[in-house]
Amino acid sequence: MNAAWTPAEQPDSFVFDSASEAEITGVLSKYPEERKASAVMPLLYIAQRQMGRLTGSAWVPVVAMDVIAQRLGMAPIRVYEVASFYTMFNTRPIGRYHLQVCTTTPCWLRGSDDVVDACQKATGIQHFGETSADGLFTLTEVECLGACANAPILQVDDDFYEDMNAERTAAVIEALRAGRRPAPGPTINRSVSAPEGGRKTLLASSTADKE
């Protein structure tokens, strides 16, 4: 195993718990028996969520990959290849909250540098890939998160916080540190990707609205 993407210290064993087994049953029902290897990505994600739920660090240890390989009738190397290719899978322990900042062009033009700086100041992290001294936060640079109309974006675990700036980023991190998870979505006065402050066109009520 390549130590560049896995830590030296690994758990000795891994067993899916009852909650994960219930998810796995639903996932495997979608695939014919001879195609069950196609479930490798969902099972990796289920394993990662279980680690986060039970240990506070959402990552996939090698032993979990081996369990998945056996469950799906795959060579372990094929599972390792998937886990190490996709950035959504953490192959090393991370903090309780995974701060993922998009820095590609739309977010950068809208101020992602300010979001990164606010994350670093609020957590004490100096560089991407590091975990804060208190173990609460890991900061990662990610590619486009597909929400460019609401740039810049801060993803925390599986939640997207949109229309961020330094002040709003610091507020989200402060809430997380206090054990509160703010509602995801736009952080300014707009609904999803609609204009800030409400609609700018088609302001007149339609006949259907009056009925």
Stockholm file with secondary structure:
# STOCKHOLM 1.0

chainA/1-211         MNAAWTPAEQPDSFVFDSASEAEITGVLSKYPEERKASAVMPLLYIAQRQMGRLTGSAWVPVVAMDVIAQRLGMAPIRVYEVASFYTMFNTRPIGRYHLQVCTTTPCWLRGSDDVVDACQKATGIQHFGETSADGLFTLTEVECLGACANAPILQVDDDFYEDMNAERTAAVIEALRAGRRPAPGPTINRSVSAPEGGRKTLLASSTADKE
#=GR chainA/1-211 SS CCTTTSCSCCCSCCCCCHHHHHHHHHHHTTSCGGGGGGGHHHHHHHHHHHHHHHHSCCCCCHHHHHHHHHHHTCCHHHHHHHHHHCTTSCSSCCCSEEEEEECSHHHHHTTHHHHHHHHHHHHCCCSTTCBCTTSSEEEEEESCCSCGGGCSCEEETTEEEESCCHHHHHHHHHHHHTTCCCCCEESSSSSTTSCTTSCSSCCSCCHHHHC
#=GC SS_cons         CCTTTSCSCCCSCCCCCHHHHHHHHHHHTTSCGGGGGGGHHHHHHHHHHHHHHHHSCCCCCHHHHHHHHHHHTCCHHHHHHHHHHCTTSCSSCCCSEEEEEECSHHHHHTTHHHHHHHHHHHHCCCSTTCBCTTSSEEEEEESCCSCGGGCSCEEETTEEEESCCHHHHHHHHHHHHTTCCCCCEESSSSSTTSCTTSCSSCCSCCHHHHC
//
